Amino acid sequence: MIYVKGLSKSYGDNQVIKNIDMHIAPGEKVVIIGPSGSGKSTFLRCLNLLEQPTSGSIVFDGQEITDPKADINEIRRHMGMVFQHFNLFNNLTVLDNITLAPIKLKIMTKKEAEAEAMRLLKLVNLEEKASAYPAQLSGGQKQRIAIVRSLAMKPKVMLFDEPTSALDPEMVGEVLDLMKKLADDGMTMAVVTHEMGFAREVATRVVFMDEGIIMEENNPKDFFGNPQNERLKSFLAKVL
């Protein structure tokens, strides 16, 4: 689904991502962990060119998206992105937030988009919030709506950039439960998170990043149970 080759990203003299290679197969759930400032969010944002890589190539679903001729807006339609801070439109209702893109991009008629939005809202037990505004929702509800908004575009892959880090602790569970459901349904996912329990339970592969490089990656059992890299051992000792 995604092939990354020799990916680097610099801001001036500061190289944040250093020559990363990675592949994500269809249906895989890749969870990326690491200390703050390790480059994991920058790496995730490079995958759909929200950050423009300095060098390297990214192939998504058979198309090289780092090619200047690639239609990145068309490609992004198939890559759902969920941010730390929801990014909902405060002046639009929940229903309008979800249907805006499918209608504007002529993927669905208004009637089809609204029917799909209500189906998805029912899936996350928030159908009664369709006419509410974001300011009337809790943080956990906003994040579930943000996920539903991405799902309405019927993406092939979902990218999650620390989706629970801005939430109150009691709201984290409801967002993680929805992400687990997506994983169970076979969604291809790349997730940057500090939630180690989620990584253990849901990931097919866990990746540890520090100083802009991938220091270790493995299946969850071996990653947490038998880490090889000294920096990873020290990190896990602090967070577990």
C-alpha positions in Angstrom: 0.0 0.0 0.0 2.8 2.5 0.9 6.5 2.2 0.0 8.9 4.7 1.5 12.5 4.9 0.1 15.3 7.1 1.4 12.9 9.6 3.0 14.6 12.7 4.5 13.2 16.0 5.8 15.2 19.0 6.9 14.2 22.4 8.2 17.2 24.5 7.3 20.2 22.8 8.9 18.0 20.7 11.2 17.5 17.2 9.7 14.4 15.8 11.3 14.0 12.6 9.2 17.1 10.7 8.1 16.9 8.4 5.1 14.0 6.2 6.2 12.9 3.1 4.3 9.5 1.6 5.2 6.7 -0.4 3.6 3.1 -0.8 4.9 1.1 -3.7 3.4 -2.7 -3.6 2.8 -4.4 -4.4 6.1 -1.3 -3.7 8.3 -1.6 -1.7 11.4 1.8 0.0 11.9 2.2 1.9 15.2 5.0 4.4 15.5 6.3 5.2 19.0 9.2 7.2 20.3 10.2 10.2 22.4 8.9 13.8 21.6 11.0 15.3 18.9 12.0 12.0 17.4 10.5 12.9 14.0 7.5 10.5 14.1 4.8 13.1 13.4 6.9 14.7 10.7 7.3 11.3 9.1 3.5 10.6 9.2 2.8 14.0 7.7 5.3 13.3 4.9 3.2 10.2 3.9 0.5 12.4 2.4 2.8 15.4 1.6 1.4 17.7 4.3 5.1 18.0 4.9 7.2 18.1 1.7 10.1 15.6 1.9 13.5 17.0 1.3 14.6 13.9 -0.5 13.4 10.3 -1.1 10.3 8.8 -2.7 6.9 7.6 -1.5 4.7 5.3 -3.5 1.1 5.0 -2.5 -1.2 2.3 -4.0 1.2 2.0 -7.0 1.6 5.7 -7.7 4.7 7.8 -6.8 3.2 10.7 -4.9 6.5 12.5 -4.6 6.6 12.9 -8.4 5.9 16.6 -9.1 3.3 15.6 -11.7 1.3 13.5 -9.2 -2.2 14.9 -8.4 -1.8 15.1 -4.6 -5.3 16.2 -4.0 -6.7 13.2 -5.8 -4.3 10.9 -3.8 -5.2 12.5 -0.5 -8.9 11.5 -1.1 -7.7 7.9 -0.4 -5.6 8.7 2.7 -7.7 9.6 5.7 -5.8 11.8 8.3 -6.8 12.3 11.9 -5.0 15.0 13.8 -4.3 15.6 17.5 -6.6 18.7 17.6 -9.6 17.4 15.7 -9.6 20.2 13.0 -13.4 20.4 12.8 -15.1 23.4 11.3 -16.6 25.2 14.3 -19.2 27.0 12.2 -20.6 23.8 10.7 -22.8 21.1 12.3 -21.5 17.6 12.8 -23.4 16.5 9.7 -22.1 19.3 7.6 -18.5 18.6 8.8 -18.8 15.0 7.6 -20.6 15.7 4.3 -18.6 18.8 3.2 -15.8 17.0 1.4 -17.7 14.2 -0.3 -20.3 16.7 -1.7 -17.7 19.4 -2.7 -15.5 16.8 -4.5 -18.6 15.4 -6.2 -17.9 11.9 -4.8 -21.5 11.7 -3.5 -24.8 13.6 -3.9 -25.9 15.6 -0.9 -28.5 12.9 -0.2 -25.9 10.0 -0.5 -23.4 11.9 1.7 -25.9 12.5 4.4 -27.1 8.9 4.4 -23.5 7.7 4.7 -22.8 10.3 7.4 -25.8 9.0 9.5 -24.7 5.4 9.0 -21.2 6.3 10.3 -22.6 8.3 13.2 -24.7 5.4 14.2 -21.6 3.2 14.1 -20.0 5.4 16.7 -23.2 6.0 18.7 -23.3 9.7 17.9 -26.3 9.9 15.5 -28.1 12.2 18.0 -25.3 14.7 17.6 -25.8 15.2 13.8 -27.2 18.8 14.2 -24.9 19.8 17.1 -21.9 22.1 16.6 -18.3 21.1 17.7 -18.4 23.5 20.6 -21.2 21.4 22.1 -19.2 18.1 22.0 -16.6 16.6 24.4 -13.1 16.1 23.2 -13.7 12.4 22.8 -16.8 13.0 20.7 -15.0 15.6 18.6 -12.2 13.1 17.8 -14.7 10.3 16.9 -16.4 12.8 14.6 -13.0 13.6 13.0 -12.4 9.9 12.4 -15.9 9.5 10.9 -15.3 12.6 8.7 -12.2 10.8 7.3 -14.1 7.5 6.9 -16.8 9.2 4.9 -14.3 9.6 2.1 -13.9 5.8 2.0 -10.1 5.9 2.3 -7.7 3.0 1.6 -5.5 3.9 4.5 -5.9 5.9 7.7 -3.1 8.0 9.2 -3.5 8.9 12.9 -1.2 11.6 14.4 -1.3 11.2 18.2 -5.2 11.1 18.1 -5.6 10.8 21.9 -2.9 13.1 23.2 -5.2 16.2 23.5 -8.0 14.2 25.3 -8.8 14.0 29.0 -7.8 10.5 30.3 -11.4 9.3 30.6 -12.1 10.1 26.9 -9.1 8.2 25.5 -10.8 4.8 25.7 -13.8 5.7 23.5 -11.4 6.9 20.7 -9.1 3.9 21.0 -12.2 1.6 20.9 -13.2 3.1 17.6 -9.7 2.7 16.2 -9.6 -0.9 17.4 -12.9 -1.5 15.6 -11.4 -0.1 12.4 -8.4 -2.3 12.8 -10.7 -5.4 13.3 -12.5 -4.4 10.1 -9.3 -4.6 8.1 -8.4 -0.9 7.7 -4.8 -0.2 6.8 -3.5 2.1 9.5 -0.3 4.1 10.4 -0.6 5.4 14.0 1.7 7.7 15.9 0.8 7.4 19.6 2.0 7.2 23.2 -0.6 4.5 24.0 1.5 1.4 24.6 -1.5 -0.8 25.4 -3.0 0.1 22.0 0.3 -0.7 20.3 0.5 -4.1 22.0 -3.1 -5.0 21.3 -3.7 -3.7 17.8 -0.4 -3.3 15.9 0.8 -5.9 13.4 4.1 -4.1 13.7 5.6 -1.5 16.1 8.2 0.9 15.0 10.5 2.8 17.4 11.9 6.2 16.1 14.5 8.4 17.7 16.7 11.2 16.3 14.9 10.9 12.9 15.7 7.2 12.2 14.0 3.9 12.8 16.0 2.2 15.6 13.9 -0.9 15.8 10.7 -2.5 14.4 9.1 -5.8 15.2 5.8 -7.6 16.0 4.4 -6.4 19.3 5.2 -9.5 21.2 8.9 -9.4 20.5 9.1 -5.6 20.4 7.9 -5.2 24.0 9.0 -8.6 25.3 12.5 -8.8 23.8 13.7 -5.4 22.7 17.2 -5.4 21.1 18.1 -1.7 20.8 19.6 -0.1 24.0 17.8 3.2 23.3 14.5 1.3 23.0 15.1 -0.6 26.2 15.7 2.6 28.0 12.6 4.2 26.5 10.3 1.3 27.4 11.7 1.2 30.9 10.4 4.8 31.4 7.0 4.4 29.7 5.8 1.0 30.8 
